[in-house]
Amino acid sequence: MGAGNMVAQPLIPLWLIFLLTAGIAFLSMELGFALGQRRRRREEGDVHEESRAASGALLGFLAFVLAISFGNQASRFDDYRSLGVEEANAIQKAWLDAEWVPSPHRETFRAGLEKYVDQRIEMLRADAFEDLLQRSNQLHEQLWNDLKTAVRETGLNKPLEQLSGSLVQVRMLHNERVAVGLIERMHPVAWMTLVTLMVLSMGSMGYSAGIAGSRRTGIRIVVALSFSILVTIVADLNRPETGRISVDQQPLEVVRARMISEP
């Protein structure tokens, strides 16, 4: 049940993603515009209709791929949020199950669960995310070792059996949440496909404008910024633990408050 290898890979800051995406989009349009002007000077006749059709098709395809990417990441974000609620409920159940475990093991289990909840809440508030994740994994091992010690000393009774099931559930939900939040991110190939489509679409838009002899820089800037904002939002949803659009830790905070009020 270990999740020790589930660590986050280095991520590009969101502000840098926005600037890079906007820069690539605008440069692609400028390059396409220059190529379009060159062809316009070289060839006679109306070649604008052909380029405009190709530009429209590529822009439509890019919008379609962006919509799919956004939908997939939004759905994954919702799954991650739901798992957070389930994890909080499982921790609450383990806390209640520990009530029936004889002392001093009851106090040991509850102290471990309190520390675990504190670390889970702290994960969204700290930069050392991987270190906190590793410490959470260590706490899972500690709780399980405490359970084995209690079984050796008192035998496997009904309270310990219920508590063991609750601890297994907490561990499984933790692993699943880490997998959804860190492992099942958008694949690099998908990112490369998205960037390639954006370069081709923006380039074809500039190319069409170059052939038509229409240099509307303001419109191209607006288009570049619009697509850059969408790509940045997709990237933000792709990191639900550490992004600007992050999952609220309120379910865990409610559990922690109940732990304090019900010693």
Summary of the structure (lengths in Angstrom):
residues: 263
radius of gyration: 26.5
end to end distance: 29.4
largest distance: 93.5
contacts: 810
relative contact order: 0.22
helix: 81%
strand: 0%
